[in-house]
Amino acid sequence: DRSVDLSSQLVRINYKMSLSNTGSSGAVKTFLFGLEPSTNDKVAFIGAAVGSSDKTYLRVSETKVQAHMDKTFYKIELKDAISAGGSATVNVEVVLGGAQEMYPAVITQKEKQFSRFIGNLYAYLPYSVTSQTTTVTLPSSNLESYTKTKPVSVQDTTIKYGPFSNIAPFTAAEMSIHVENNNPMLVVTNLLRVIEVSMWGNINIEETVDVKHNGAQLKGSFSRYEFQRENSGVSSIKSFKTLLPAAARDVYYRDDIGNISTSHMKVMDDAVELDLRPRFPLFGGWKTHYVIGYNVPSYEYLFYKGDNHVLNMRLVDHLFDDMLIENAEVRVILPEGVTDVVLDTPFPVKRMPNGKHFTYLDTTGRTVVMFQSVGDLTENHIQDFQIQFTFPHRTMLLEPLILVLAFFLLFLLSIVYVRLDFSITVDEGAQAKMKVAGYCEKVASLQDRRSALYQAVEDAMVKLKASKDLSVFQAALKKVASDHKNETTAISELQVTIKNVNQDLGEKVNELQRCDKIYRDYQAQQAVLVEKLVTGKLQKAAYLDQEATLLKKKTEIADKINSLIRAF
Amino acid sequence: HSVGAGLCAAGMIAIVPGYISRSVAGSYDNEGIAIFCMLFTYYLWIKSVKTGNIYWSALCAVAYFYMVSSWGGYVFLINMIPLHVLVLMICGRFSHRVYVAYCTVYTLGTLLSMQISFVGFQPVQTSEHMLALGVFGLCQIYAFVEYLRANMTPEYFNILFKSLVIIISSIIAVGLGVLTLSGKVAPWTGRFYSLLDPSYAKNNIPIIASVSEHQPTSWSSFYFDLQILTFLFPAGLYYCFSKLTDHNIFIILYGVFAVYFAGVMVRLMLVLAPVMCILSGIAVSSSLSTYMKYLDGSGSQTKAASKQGKGRQDTNSTQQREGTAYLFVVLMTFFLVTYTTHCIWVTSEAYSSPSIVLSARSHDGGRIIFDDFREAYWWLRENTPEDAKVMSWWDYGYQITAMANRTVIVDNNTWNNTHISRVGQAMASTEDKAYEIMRELDVDYVLVIFGGLTGYSSDDINKFLWMVRIGGSTPEGEHIKEKDYYTPSGEFRVDGEGSSTLLNCLMYKMCYYRFGQVYTETGKPPGYDRVRNVVIGNKDFELDVLEEAYTSEHWIVRIYKVKDLPNRGTR
């Protein structure tokens, strides 16, 4: 049984063959499959399988046979050899690209698009075929003409030829079908797929796509009015759907002049569906160009054991249904510092020499594995390829280290720079100022310590009031007195030096000393008062009165000291 | 002036819409850099005038070089600085510092600027630079005279001075006259006439007048771009006058001239914005610091007053003053806050959306994006031959070149206006005449912008009168008369009452081709133009020499293909 599916731009021919070994002895391990010379160069994909529900794919390879040097054959290796007299069923799928011819090749906007397919009425096999039928699935029921070789029957959108019996090897008869076909004839003329692998857990995929509407060319003018109001231009392509892997994130759709604002994204369970609308509807012969890109996490595609890694990704991905890619180039940008790169593809490709790619902080450049497709690619070619490479994990630290080093050097330089004096003349004023500022700071800190001592006296007085223990209080006062003397002499010494440098400041320090002395006196008086109170020499009321006046004086002088200190 | 004024000015310039319009991403132009260069040059100039230091003057010259390399508006700068010197001279403030500064800046700056190929020998040839050169000469004479005066008795000096003045001025007058007549010194170019006399361009060079940026600024746009700065500006001027120094004179001069130029041309709002900010900064900080004094000291003052128990009246008056100060500060804060909100609003509304992608609100509040320009340009890029030549009005020239990667007949470089005029003639002529012009210019595609379906008002029909004027401004286009395109009552109308010349010209036909069948608004007949709010006058016509090649989704961009000449005998 043979079925020919014309319902898209591709031609899918499915051969369901029952093979029988009629020889008397010996098992058959392989058999030959042939296609008529006219379609041979349009083959985009050929595959064979055994079984109907769970298929087992068989190995298919192209060969030449001595007796028929002008023909190309495909050698299909069977899984189980057919013994003499035995039989087996094999499915062979052939996908032809560009086999449908637009007829007429030029239409106006209002007209419908027709396509014509010319094929072989019979299977072109090197064996004699006992019985065969051909079923053709049509894209529409508007059938213009078809080959009427009997027996034939037409039913809605299918044509059925056959059964024909006992057909000799290499029998050919023209089967021509001319039918209305408004399906998108969208062809990818160029695809550049760049996969950039980062060892930090991300893989970026960017596809640069040139698409062309390969249907009947638009003749005459394009009228937006008719397109919008009269729904003409049925063969034009307004939008198409692209399926991305389910893990795709940060998807973008743009071209050279920026984001294309007409697209929708739908996240589904097993894929991310993009509804892409080109900037303008594509009519026959029109083309456009766009870029689509996204990120996927690397754990789904990158596997490693020690330093050995394997990248397992799709060679091409889904762009739209029934796609046909004429030229594809895949570039895989591996991390910097990989070695021992081995490429393994599911079907033959044209390998090109490795390139180099430089991004930020790269030193030796990243290895780029590049290869191009041979012949057309279809959805059947969405298969995985593998790249093995060795990548020592510690090289990942190289780039952060470069950054760290660079910043370290920068800071080191600036540290050195600010510490060096590049001026030709020595700036006396500035130096003196700095010196004085240093002295002032010292004075201020000394003053701080003095006020801490005063605080200690205050504390001691409070304690005395509570405990009435005079001896402890006396001891505390003594200690404070000696400490205070030390600080005061230190300040006086400083005052002399400051005065040498800056007269004004010296005066100020002098003033500070004077105020401090007054404060100290007041505090001494207060201490005496407290002592008197504790020993009972003074009445409580009188004490309170005297203390109040003292306290007021104290705060005034303290304010003065504070403002002096602040003025430094 | 003061740190506060500087801070205020910096804060204002950071958000002033007049400047953001050029520096925001998207509209970023070399003018954005140029304004920085200009201010930097001014800063260094003031610095050098203040110090009289060759070091600063040399730096100023280098900054001037930077400015020259970034923007043609450097001419403003090279006139501003000599003017400052001149005014200083007249005020009797001329000193050795100014002499040193100006001589260094002028000689070095001119030499450096001549390295730029665009400038070349212009500094010594064109009249725009004459002021600088003249002031330079004057400086030398003045300094020489001063020197003589110092070394001579007054009587002798007077005789010498008078004779010198007469001789030198006559030499200069004769020399200038001869040079101008012999063509060595270029006469004033159109752009500068239009600066000095706003009506000059309109009367003589339509192409200069047609650019919306070259229109005189309206009051509303002053307010829109500067808001309270407009009112603070005089206050700042007042503060500058009250403390007249060399650099204050410069700020005053700069401010006054910038206001004048900005009034002549919208584009020069850019030059005005910084000085507005500076002067307003001065005004705000000076007035605030005046009033803040009362607020700052008021706490301790009142306390002291009450403690010492002085007269009640005194307390009252301080309290009153405090109240006014409070009121003023609050008012000023309020103004500054409104300024900020206004700036943010203007920036987000007017200057942040890309002009190439339009957006509108639909009835249900959703956003509709009109991406028609890019759609059409991308179509041109992908689906026309690579050597195709596109004719459009010159506004879109650079866009088409950049986005569609196609050759255009005229673009935004308005140097060659006879070519632009030719395109204007084609657009304004009937189809047959236009076809001849298009064949002559070897045009493959014609692109027009049409807003009638969406209500996009800056389309080619609204610009059409300029095309007519520019088309009619050259000898070849003398048959195109502006008044032919008006109705007898002098109106420009595209409906049934419009003039027949207009309804049959190429531009009209390209814009409204097949538009007569389209229903644009409910309740209106087909062919209702939403920009001009009329039903178009000429609905059913076919194009003979053009065919519609592409029309974008919302009809904003329409592209026509010029048909080849018909084969002989088929007609």
Interface residues (C-beta under 8 A of the other chain):
Chain A: G220 S221 F222 S223 R224 Y225 R229 D255 D256 I257 G258 I260 S261 T262 R279 F280 G285 W286 K287 T288 H289
Chain B: V357 I369 D371 R374 E375 A376 Y377 W378 W379 R381 E382 N383 M403 R514 Q517 V518 E547 E548 A549 Y550 T551 S552 E553 W555 K561
